[in-house]
Amino acid sequence: NIVYMNSVFEEMSGIRADAAIGQSLQAVARDQSLAALTSDTFDRALSGGDPIVDDFDFSGTSYRIHVAGFGPTGGSPRCYVLAAVRSDVSNG
């Protein structure tokens, strides 16, 4: 369940933190593609393993999504950190 959401993610995803805290990200995602992406990346993230990285568009803006799992090494994560990094759109 979500324990913290910063204002930038709130703005980019359209998910309100005050309504999301205590809920799963899949339950509060405003579109099915974000729910599917997070479900898939959370399923692939292992505790102590390399972060899972996927690309995703929020309202036409591209982001690289990084998901890391934390818990006993190699086991099922007890929590996740999701970071969205805006893709560089300029070439110079």
Secondary structure, 3 states (H helix, E strand, C coil): CCCCCCHHHHHHHCCCHHHHCCCCHHHHCCCHHHHHHHHHHHHHCCECCCCEEEEEEECCEEEEEEEEEECCCCCCCCEEEEEEEECCCCCC
